[in-house]
Each structure stands twice: as C-alpha cells, then as structure tokens.
Amino acid sequence: MVDAARREGASWAQIGDALGISRQAVRQAAIRRGVLERERADAKQWHLPLPIKVPRIMWRIGRRSAA
C-alpha cells in the first residue's frame, strides 16, 4: 500500500497521516521491508534457507540469577 502511494506521488508525511503514524515510522518500515526483500531475493538465488525477521529483544523466561 505504501509503495503504491509513493508511486502515485504521496509524500512520507501524507502516508503517515493517513495511517496515523509519523512520517519517520513509515520511512523506516519501508527501508526495513526493502532490506528484507533484497536478502530474501539473494538467498533464493543461491537456494539458501530464506531469512526470517529476528526479534530485536530476546526474552529470557524462567531464568533468574542464583542468589
């Protein structure tokens, strides 16, 4: 949807206003999506397992430091 709006000439601020988020958030999401799509295309070319989006924070559940 964002790509289509950009092709139609909408600015990042206009897209952000329509989605209810900041223009910076829209731009950053578009960049992340583009990077992931390029990585997947490269992996597919070499028949490698496709990369997945890794969470930024790894939660450690059930591990507490011994006192």
N, C-alpha and C positions, 0 to 999 in steps of 0.2 A: 504494500500500500504506500509506504514511504517512497519507494523507488518510482512508482507511478506518479506520485505528486511532484517529485523532483523533476521528472521528465516533462511534466505539464508546466513547470516554471515556478512552483511554490518555493518559498524560502524556508529555511530551517525553523525560523520563528513562527511562520504561518502553520507549518505542520505541527509544531509543538503546541501552539494554541488550540488547534483542532483536537489534539489528543489529550490535552490537559496536562502537559508536562513541559519542561523547559526546552529551549532550542538546543542547549548543550546536551541534554539527555538524549534527544532524538539523534543528534550528530554522532555521539559516542556509540549508541546502539547500532547505527548504520555502519560505522567503522568496524565494530566487533563482528557484525554479521558478514561483512566483506572479507575480513581476515579468515574467519572460519570457512567460508565458501571457497576461498583460494586454497586453504590447507586441504580441504576435502577433495578438491579437484586434483591437486598434486598427488595425494595418496591414492586416488582412484586410478590415475595414470600408471602408477607403479604397482598396482594391485596390492597395496598395503591395507591393513585394517583402517577404516575411516576414523579420523579423530573425533572425539566427543568433547563437549564442553565440560570442563572440570570446574567444580565449585572453588571459589576463592578461599573459603574458610573450611577447614577440615575440623569437624566437631569430634571431640573425644568424649564419648558417652561411656559412663561406668568406670572411668579411670580417675581415681583420686590418689593424690600423693600420700604415701605412708607417713604417719606422724611418729 
